[in-house]
Every structure is written in structure tokens, then in C-alpha cells.
Amino acid sequence: MKPIAIAAAALLLGSPALLQAAWAEDAKIQVTKPAWQGYQQYLASATDQRHGFFAMSKDGQIWGQSGCTKGSCPPDDQLKASALKRCEQFSAGTPCLIFAEDRNTLVPYEVKDYTMYGQ
């Protein structure tokens, strides 16, 4: 099965194991420093009382997040869709995926020492 199809199935089924399997066939996401800073801010806001998702573009440059107070959250599918939508608003057509749920990273990655523009 192609990695994209596996990733789509994993997102729909909410299975981190399937999502990791899909990305194991591809290279690690190369996360830019600005995107890494966005993820660190997301992690800093993550508490035991909050539930959320962090989405990142496949090229590791753009991100989006969504979250709520536990006990008053919409279904996970809606939270995931919100994070993906926020990411895809600025990703210039690059697909986004769910990078993390709460404090759990779901895909392999490494942080780049440079940005797209060599900064």
C-alpha cells in the first residue's frame, strides 16, 4: 500500500501505529527551526487538562494546532480537521499531517539547521 493511502487511513482511523508505518516508508520530516519553535510553543501549552493536535506540513515548514479543555472537547475528528485546516491555510498546497496528539509525537522527524531560504 502506498504511504499516502496508509497515512490517509491512519488519519481517518486515528491510529498512530498506522500513521507511523506510513511515514516509515518515507524519509523523516525535516522540520525547520521556525516550525520547531511552533511545536515547542504547542508543547508548552499542553497540560493534563488540555487535549489537542499539532499538524505539520510534509516539508516541515508550516504548522497548525487545535485544542480544548478536556471534558468540553468536540470529537477528535473535528480537532484533527481544525489543526489540519490551520496548517493547510498557509502550506501553499503542501499536504499537512497530524504530527502530534497532546504531547505524543506521531511521526519520525529531525530538526533542520537551516530554513528554506538558507537562514
LOLUM-135706 format. One record per residue (C-alpha): residue number from 0; x, y, z. Coordinates in steps of 0.05 Angstrom, whole numbers, plus 5000, padded with zeros to 4 digits. Layout:
<site NUM,<X,Y,Z>>
...
This chain:
<site 0,<5000,5000,5000>>
<site 1,<5026,5069,4983>>
<site 2,<5048,5113,5042>>
<site 3,<4996,5167,5025>>
<site 4,<4940,5116,5027>>
<site 5,<4965,5088,5093>>
<site 6,<4971,5158,5122>>
<site 7,<4901,5176,5099>>
<site 8,<4874,5112,5131>>
<site 9,<4912,5126,5195>>
<site 10,<4884,5196,5199>>
<site 11,<4813,5172,5188>>
<site 12,<4820,5116,5237>>
<site 13,<4861,5156,5287>>
<site 14,<4915,5103,5290>>
<site 15,<4984,5128,5309>>
<site 16,<5014,5059,5292>>
<site 17,<4986,5063,5221>>
<site 18,<5010,5134,5212>>
<site 19,<5080,5116,5236>>
<site 20,<5081,5057,5188>>
<site 21,<5063,5103,5130>>
<site 22,<5119,5152,5146>>
<site 23,<5169,5096,5159>>
<site 24,<5168,5085,5084>>
<site 25,<5186,5158,5072>>
<site 26,<5244,5198,5099>>
<site 27,<5237,5233,5165>>
<site 28,<5202,5300,5163>>
<site 29,<5256,5354,5160>>
<site 30,<5228,5405,5209>>
<site 31,<5252,5477,5201>>
<site 32,<5273,5516,5263>>
<site 33,<5212,5563,5259>>
<site 34,<5165,5503,5256>>
<site 35,<5203,5470,5313>>
<site 36,<5193,5534,5354>>
<site 37,<5118,5530,5338>>
<site 38,<5118,5458,5363>>
<site 39,<5155,5478,5426>>
<site 40,<5102,5531,5440>>
<site 41,<5048,5479,5429>>
<site 42,<5082,5432,5478>>
<site 43,<5090,5489,5529>>
<site 44,<5014,5499,5528>>
<site 45,<4999,5424,5534>>
<site 46,<4974,5405,5603>>
<site 47,<4938,5346,5634>>
<site 48,<4874,5388,5629>>
<site 49,<4881,5401,5554>>
<site 50,<4872,5357,5493>>
<site 51,<4899,5377,5426>>
<site 52,<4931,5361,5359>>
<site 53,<4990,5393,5324>>
<site 54,<4993,5388,5248>>
<site 55,<5054,5400,5205>>
<site 56,<5066,5405,5131>>
<site 57,<5103,5347,5100>>
<site 58,<5160,5394,5083>>
<site 59,<5167,5413,5156>>
<site 60,<5156,5488,5146>>
<site 61,<5084,5503,5165>>
<site 62,<5042,5482,5224>>
<site 63,<4973,5489,5256>>
<site 64,<4943,5468,5321>>
<site 65,<4877,5458,5356>>
<site 66,<4859,5442,5427>>
<site 67,<4808,5446,5482>>
<site 68,<4797,5435,5556>>
<site 69,<4786,5361,5570>>
<site 70,<4713,5347,5583>>
<site 71,<4689,5401,5535>>
<site 72,<4722,5378,5471>>
<site 73,<4689,5363,5405>>
<site 74,<4703,5295,5374>>
<site 75,<4776,5281,5357>>
<site 76,<4760,5281,5283>>
<site 77,<4738,5354,5289>>
<site 78,<4800,5374,5328>>
<site 79,<4845,5339,5277>>
<site 80,<4809,5372,5219>>
<site 81,<4817,5440,5252>>
<site 82,<4892,5431,5262>>
<site 83,<4900,5406,5190>>
<site 84,<4859,5464,5163>>
<site 85,<4901,5515,5200>>
<site 86,<4964,5483,5173>>
<site 87,<4939,5478,5102>>
<site 88,<4916,5551,5100>>
<site 89,<4989,5571,5094>>
<site 90,<5024,5510,5065>>
<site 91,<5017,5530,4992>>
<site 92,<4989,5463,4973>>
<site 93,<5038,5420,5011>>
<site 94,<4999,5366,5048>>
<site 95,<4995,5370,5124>>
<site 96,<4991,5313,5173>>
<site 97,<4978,5304,5247>>
<site 98,<5047,5310,5277>>
<site 99,<5027,5302,5350>>
<site 100,<4969,5287,5396>>
<site 101,<4975,5321,5463>>
<site 102,<5049,5312,5479>>
<site 103,<5059,5250,5437>>
<site 104,<5097,5258,5371>>
<site 105,<5067,5210,5319>>
<site 106,<5117,5214,5261>>
<site 107,<5192,5209,5254>>
<site 108,<5227,5276,5245>>
<site 109,<5292,5314,5252>>
<site 110,<5303,5388,5260>>
<site 111,<5339,5423,5203>>
<site 112,<5397,5470,5217>>
<site 113,<5371,5516,5162>>
<site 114,<5306,5544,5134>>
<site 115,<5283,5540,5062>>
<site 116,<5318,5606,5048>>
<site 117,<5384,5587,5080>>
<site 118,<5376,5629,5143>>
